[in-house]
Amino acid sequence: MRLLLVHPSALMYSEIFLRLEPLGLERVAGAARDAGHEVRVVDLQVMSREQLRKEVRSFRPEALGVSLNYLANIPEAIELAAAVKRTVPGCFVFFGGHSVSFVAEDVIRQAEGAVDAVVRGEGEPVMAPLLAAVQDGGDLADVPGIVTAEGRGPAPLMLHGIDAPLPARDLMRNRRRYFIGELDPCASIEFTRGCPWDCSFCSAWTFYGRSYRKASPEAAAADLASIREPNVFIVDDVAFIRPEHGDAVAAEVERRGIRKRYYLETRSDVLLRHPEVFDRWSRLGLCYMFLGMEAIDAEGLDLFRKRISPDENLRALQTARKLGIQVAINLIVDPAWDEERFRIVREFALAVPEIVHFTVMTPYPGTEIWHTESRRLTTRDYRLFDIQHAVVPTKLPLERFYEELVRTQAVINRKHLGLRTAFGAARVLGRNLLHGQTNFARMLWKFNKVYNPRRQIADHGRPVRYELPLPQHLDVADRRQLYVHTRGATQGAPGREAAD
């Protein structure tokens, strides 16, 4: 059957710092194509709504799938689903992805018939049975992970291994529009999936049930060799948790003579335990590393249950410097911060050579803090749950909070784009422009337009049609109640590796 897959528009953060290849959607497309279906993909990060409308009119999809890894895209997706239903009556519309998995029933209800089903959990293993049921008129209630207006089907299936299906990268148009910082253009790849830690602000571990799976070194290197882009973002939640796996993939990359520049995410304690693995990858082209430090003091780290100390974070930064890897740090802005706290954080950010990014503490469905903080919500507008807006009470007046936030971000932005670094930025800019790449150049001049206190305040005043549901009360002492995936429901051979 004809399947159209859609990724929604870019969010506020993605307007400047990055625009990532939708790897998960590509893998879902690969699974559907492997099952014999005709598949097309539209990514609204790099394509217009008019291009989507033309695609719908010409392709006449029998099924439409929308990827919803971010809560803030849910209103857009519902409106898109209703428009496709009007254009192609009888088209089966389903949503899937990380964030919508935690609010599936509520989204079905809010869509008022525009959405036929929501896929909870991983999308790859459900594609074949779901599309077969739609095509043959089968019972959707028998499809694992499916939620309809009638209720839930069997538990979601989890892939036993992540070597297959291969991402259908060939279906993506405007691939040169994907980038992260100066790595322009940039593709994405997955070496591992899942996270065994249990940070209170994160839903990666609750989605995967604290499982952790690794691609085989041969499959990882083969996928990497197929990528045309010179830059690659390794999307693993925490890279190289198992040093032997990082070494094995590196060995395959060396054997094949693959040369790329890499950006990855990891934890400070993982870097400190296995610096030799990151050193090996730095020789292979690893030049950027994202460290989710989250806080600069022990109190903040304890609040987010990072299970790490400020001293370890600082030692990790020193280790990365010795390896010649540029680090981007993330700090979580607590809405309880006052002017003095913002000042202290600015001083820290200016004192270290690393790039510092900020995200606002946000209770998300699927996280522990959703169940402990959501009763304090000042808004339930999906669109504001983008880690750039405050959705719980701020100690400062809201407008003043945004002024301090943007001031802090602007100071750090100038640090990296000021006179001291102008020559380096110009060199990178010139190299990218020479190859026809303008993403990094556009980013440099968009900051003040995108990060603007007046814009953020105005976002709170927009009419709200779709709201997050209030959470069901759960005893978070039993964290398994938060899981989307549980043991026993896997696709493939038994014995998958998991961490408790």
C-alpha positions in Angstrom: 0.0 0.0 0.0 1.0 3.6 -0.4 2.4 5.0 2.9 3.4 8.6 3.5 5.5 9.4 6.6 5.8 12.9 7.9 8.2 14.6 10.3 6.7 17.8 11.8 8.3 21.3 11.7 11.4 22.4 13.6 11.1 23.7 17.1 12.6 26.8 18.6 15.9 25.3 19.5 16.2 23.7 16.1 15.8 27.0 14.4 19.4 27.9 15.4 21.6 25.2 16.8 20.8 22.1 14.8 18.5 20.4 12.4 18.8 16.7 12.6 18.1 13.9 10.1 15.0 12.1 11.3 16.7 8.8 11.7 13.9 7.0 13.6 11.4 7.9 10.8 13.9 6.6 8.2 14.1 3.3 10.0 10.3 3.0 10.2 10.3 3.8 6.4 12.9 1.0 5.9 10.7 -1.5 7.9 7.6 -0.6 5.8 9.5 -0.9 2.6 10.9 -4.2 3.6 7.3 -5.4 4.1 6.6 -4.6 0.5 4.9 -1.2 0.8 5.5 1.9 -1.3 6.9 4.6 1.0 7.5 8.3 0.7 8.8 10.7 3.4 8.2 14.4 3.9 10.3 16.2 6.5 8.7 19.6 7.4 12.0 20.6 9.0 13.4 21.1 5.5 10.3 21.1 3.3 7.3 23.5 3.2 3.6 22.8 4.0 2.8 23.5 0.4 5.2 20.7 -0.7 3.4 18.4 1.7 0.1 19.3 0.2 1.3 18.6 -3.3 2.7 15.3 -2.2 -0.6 14.3 -0.6 -2.6 15.3 -3.7 -0.2 13.5 -6.1 0.6 10.4 -4.1 -2.9 9.8 -2.6 -1.5 7.9 0.4 -3.6 5.0 1.8 -1.9 5.4 5.1 -0.2 8.4 6.8 2.2 8.2 9.7 3.4 11.2 11.7 6.5 11.1 13.9 6.0 12.7 17.3 9.2 12.6 19.3 8.3 16.1 20.7 5.2 17.1 22.6 5.3 20.6 21.1 4.5 19.2 17.6 1.3 17.5 18.7 -1.1 20.3 17.8 0.5 20.7 14.3 0.2 17.0 13.8 -3.5 16.8 14.7 -4.2 19.7 12.3 -2.1 18.0 9.6 -4.0 14.7 10.1 -7.4 16.5 9.7 -6.2 18.2 6.5 -5.1 14.9 5.0 -8.4 13.2 5.9 -10.2 16.0 4.0 -8.0 15.6 1.0 -7.9 11.8 0.9 -11.0 10.4 2.5 -10.4 6.9 3.8 -6.7 7.5 4.4 -5.6 5.6 7.6 -3.8 8.1 9.9 -1.5 7.0 12.7 0.9 8.8 15.0 4.0 7.3 16.6 7.2 8.3 18.4 8.7 8.9 21.8 6.5 11.6 23.3 3.2 10.6 21.9 3.6 7.1 23.4 3.0 8.6 26.9 -0.2 10.4 26.0 -1.7 8.1 23.3 -5.2 7.9 24.6 -5.5 11.6 25.1 -4.3 12.5 21.6 -6.7 10.0 20.1 -9.5 11.8 22.0 -8.3 15.3 21.2 -8.0 14.5 17.5 -11.8 13.9 17.3 -11.6 11.2 14.5 -8.6 12.7 12.6 -6.2 10.1 14.0 -7.1 6.4 13.7 -4.4 5.0 15.9 -1.3 5.8 17.9 1.7 3.5 18.0 3.2 3.1 21.5 6.8 2.1 21.7 9.3 1.4 18.9 7.9 1.8 15.4 10.0 -0.6 13.4 8.5 -3.9 14.6 4.9 -2.7 14.3 5.0 -1.6 10.7 4.4 -4.9 9.1 1.5 -6.1 11.2 -0.1 -2.6 11.4 -0.1 -2.0 7.6 -1.2 -5.6 6.9 -4.2 -5.1 9.2 -5.1 -1.8 7.5 -4.7 -3.3 4.0 -6.6 -6.5 4.7 -9.2 -5.1 7.0 -7.8 -7.0 10.0 -8.5 -6.3 13.6 -6.2 -3.5 14.9 -6.9 -4.7 18.4 -4.4 -7.5 17.7 -1.6 -5.3 16.7 1.1 -4.9 19.4 1.5 -1.4 20.8 -1.6 0.0 19.0 -4.0 2.4 20.7 -7.3 3.3 19.1 -10.5 4.9 20.3 -11.6 1.4 21.4 -8.6 0.9 23.7 -5.1 -0.6 23.7 -3.9 -3.6 21.9 -1.2 -6.0 23.1 2.0 -4.7 24.7 4.4 -2.9 22.3 7.1 -5.0 20.7 10.8 -4.1 21.1 13.4 -5.0 18.6 15.7 -7.7 19.8 18.6 -6.2 17.9 19.1 -2.8 16.1 21.1 -3.9 13.1 17.9 -3.9 11.0 15.9 -2.4 9.4 18.3 -0.1 7.7 17.3 3.6 7.6 15.8 4.5 4.2 18.1 7.6 3.7 17.5 7.5 0.0 13.9 8.7 0.6 15.0 11.9 2.2 15.0 15.1 0.1 17.1 18.2 0.9 19.6 16.2 2.9 22.0 19.0 2.8 19.8 21.0 5.1 20.7 18.8 8.1 23.4 20.1 10.4 24.6 20.5 14.0 26.7 23.6 14.7 29.5 23.9 12.2 29.1 20.3 11.1 27.2 21.2 8.0 25.9 19.1 6.4 25.5 16.3 9.0 23.9 12.8 8.9 22.9 10.8 11.9 23.6 7.2 13.0 22.8 4.9 15.9 25.3 2.6 17.5 23.3 1.8 20.6 19.7 2.3 21.9 18.5 3.0 25.4 19.9 4.2 28.7 20.4 2.3 32.0 20.4 5.5 34.1 17.3 6.9 35.7 17.6 10.7 35.7 14.4 12.3 37.1 14.0 14.8 34.2 14.5 12.2 31.4 12.1 9.8 29.7 14.6 7.8 27.6 14.9 5.2 30.4 11.2 5.0 31.0 10.4 4.6 27.3 12.8 1.7 26.8 12.3 0.1 30.3 16.0 0.8 31.1 17.1 -1.6 28.3 20.3 -1.1 26.4 21.0 -2.7 23.0 24.0 -2.5 20.7 24.4 -2.7 17.0 26.9 -5.2 15.8 30.2 -3.6 14.9 30.0 -4.9 11.4 26.5 -3.5 10.8 27.4 -0.2 12.5 30.4 0.3 10.3 28.5 -0.8 7.1 25.8 1.8 7.8 28.4 4.4 8.4 30.2 3.6 5.2 27.0 4.1 3.3 26.6 7.7 4.5 27.7 10.3 1.9 27.9 13.3 4.3 31.3 14.2 5.7 29.9 14.8 9.2 28.0 12.4 11.4 26.0 12.8 14.6 26.0 9.6 16.8 22.6 9.8 18.3 23.1 7.3 21.1 21.6 8.6 24.4 25.0 7.9 26.1 27.9 7.0 23.7 30.3 4.2 24.6 28.8 3.0 27.8 30.5 -0.3 27.0 34.1 0.4 26.0 34.6 -2.9 24.3 31.7 -2.1 21.9 33.1 1.4 21.2 36.5 -0.2 20.4 35.0 -2.9 18.2 33.1 -0.4 16.1 36.2 1.8 15.9 38.2 -1.3 14.7 35.7 -1.8 11.9 35.8 1.8 11.0 39.6 1.7 10.8 39.5 -1.5 8.8 37.2 0.1 6.2 39.2 3.4 6.1 36.2 5.5 6.9 37.0 9.2 7.5 34.3 11.4 8.9 33.9 14.1 11.6 31.8 13.1 14.5 29.6 14.7 17.2 28.2 12.5 20.1 26.6 12.7 23.4 27.8 11.0 26.6 28.1 11.4 30.4 31.0 12.8 32.3 31.5 9.6 34.3 31.6 7.4 31.2 34.3 9.7 29.7 36.3 9.5 32.9 36.1 5.7 33.1 37.0 5.1 29.4 39.1 8.0 28.1 41.0 5.6 25.9 37.9 4.9 23.8 37.2 8.5 23.2 40.9 9.1 22.4 40.7 6.4 19.7 37.6 8.0 18.3 39.2 11.4 18.3 41.9 10.0 16.0 39.0 8.8 13.8 37.5 12.2 13.6 35.5 12.8 16.8 35.7 16.6 17.2 32.6 17.5 19.3 31.0 16.0 22.4 27.8 17.0 24.2 27.9 16.5 28.0 24.7 16.8 29.9 26.2 18.3 33.0 22.7 19.7 33.9 24.0 21.6 37.0 27.2 23.1 38.4 26.6 22.3 42.1 25.9 19.1 44.1 22.4 20.3 45.1 21.3 20.6 41.4 22.9 17.3 40.4 21.1 15.5 43.3 17.8 17.1 42.3 18.1 15.6 38.8 19.5 12.3 40.1 22.5 12.5 37.9 24.5 10.3 40.2 27.7 12.3 39.6 29.6 15.0 41.4 30.6 18.6 40.3 34.3 17.5 40.6 33.7 14.6 38.2 32.1 17.0 35.7 35.1 19.4 35.9 37.5 16.5 35.5 35.6 15.3 32.4 36.0 18.7 30.9 39.7 18.6 31.5 39.9 15.1 30.0 38.1 16.2 26.8 40.4 19.2 26.5 43.5 17.0 26.6 41.9 14.8 23.9 41.3 17.8 21.7 37.6 17.4 21.7 35.4 20.5 21.8 32.7 20.1 24.4 29.2 21.5 24.5 27.7 21.6 28.0 24.0 21.6 28.8 22.7 23.2 32.0 19.1 22.9 33.1 17.6 26.3 34.1 15.5 25.9 37.2 12.4 28.2 37.1 13.2 29.0 40.8 16.4 30.8 39.7 16.7 34.5 40.6 19.0 37.2 39.2 21.8 36.2 41.5 21.7 32.6 40.3 21.7 33.6 36.7 24.7 35.8 37.4 26.6 32.9 39.0 25.8 30.6 36.0 26.9 33.3 33.5 30.2 33.7 35.4 30.8 29.9 35.2 29.9 29.8 31.5 32.3 32.6 30.7 35.1 31.1 32.8 35.2 27.8 30.9 36.2 27.5 27.2 33.4 25.1 26.4 30.2 25.9 24.6 27.3 26.2 27.1 23.6 25.6 26.2 20.6 26.0 28.4 17.3 24.1 28.6 14.5 25.0 30.9 13.4 22.4 33.4 10.2 20.9 32.0 8.0 18.1 33.4 7.4 15.8 30.5 4.9 12.9 30.5 7.1 9.8 31.0 9.5 11.5 33.4 9.4 11.2 37.2 9.1 15.0 37.6 5.9 14.9 35.5 4.3 13.1 38.5 6.0 15.2 41.1 5.8 18.7 39.5 2.9 18.7 37.1 0.4 19.8 39.7 2.3 23.1 39.6 1.9 23.6 35.9 1.0 27.1 34.8 0.1 25.9 31.3 -0.7 22.7 29.5 -0.3 24.1 26.0 1.7 21.4 24.2 3.5 24.0 22.1 5.3 25.4 25.2 6.8 22.0 26.2 9.9 22.6 24.1 12.5 23.1 26.9 12.7 26.7 26.0 9.6 28.0 27.8 8.8 27.9 31.5 5.7 25.8 32.3 5.8 25.9 36.1 5.9 29.0 38.3 9.0 31.1 38.1 10.5 32.8 41.1 11.1 36.0 39.0 8.1 37.5 37.2 7.8 35.5 33.9 8.9 38.4 31.7 11.9 39.0 33.9 12.8 35.3 33.9 12.9 35.3 30.1 15.0 38.5 30.1 17.5 36.9 32.3 17.5 33.6 30.3 18.0 35.4 27.0 20.6 37.7 28.5 22.5 34.7 29.7 22.2 32.9 26.4 23.3 36.0 24.5 26.4 36.6 26.7 27.5 33.0 25.9 26.7 33.4 22.3 28.9 36.4 22.0 31.6 34.5 23.8 31.8 32.1 21.0 31.2 34.5 18.2 33.1 37.5 19.5 36.4 38.9 18.3 38.5 36.2 19.9 36.8 33.5 17.9 35.8 35.6 14.8 38.7 34.3 12.8 37.9 30.6 13.5 34.2 31.2 12.8 35.1 32.9 9.5 37.3 30.0 8.5 34.5 27.5 9.2 32.0 29.8 7.5 34.1 30.2 4.4 34.7 26.4 4.1 31.0 25.6 4.4 30.0 28.4 1.9 32.6 27.1 -0.5 30.7 23.8 -0.5 27.4 25.5 -0.9 26.4 25.0 2.8 24.6 27.9 4.4 23.0 26.4 7.5 25.8 27.4 9.8 25.9 30.9 8.3 22.2 31.4 8.8 22.5 30.3 12.4 25.0 33.0 13.2 22.6 35.8 12.4 19.3 34.3 13.7 20.0 34.3 17.4 18.4 37.7 18.3 15.3 37.0 16.2 14.7 33.5 17.7 15.7 34.1 21.3 13.7 37.2 22.2 11.9 37.6 25.6 9.0 39.4 23.9 8.5 36.4 21.6 8.6 33.9 24.4 6.1 35.9 26.5 3.8 36.3 23.5 3.9 32.5 23.0 2.1 32.2 26.4 -0.7 34.4 25.1 -1.7 32.3 22.0 -5.1 30.7 22.0 -4.9 27.1 23.2 -6.9 24.3 21.5 -5.0 21.3 22.5 -3.7 20.7 26.1 -1.7 18.1 27.8 -3.7 15.8 30.0 -3.3 16.0 33.8 -1.2 13.1 35.0 -2.6 10.0 36.6 -1.3 9.7 40.1 1.4 7.1 40.3 3.7 5.9 43.1 7.0 6.7 41.5 8.7 4.5 44.0 7.8 1.7 41.6 9.3 3.2 38.5 8.3 0.2 36.3 4.9 1.8 36.2 6.4 4.6 34.1 7.8 2.1 31.4 6.4 1.9 27.8 8.5 -1.2 27.0 8.6 -4.1 29.4 10.5 -7.4 29.3 9.1 -10.3 27.4 7.6 -8.4 24.4 10.5 -8.4 21.9 10.8 -9.0 18.2 13.5 -11.6 17.5 15.5 -14.0 19.5 15.3 -14.0 23.3 18.0 -12.9 25.6 18.3 -9.2 24.8 20.7 -7.3 27.0 19.1 -5.0 29.6 20.2 -3.1 32.6 18.3 -2.8 35.9 
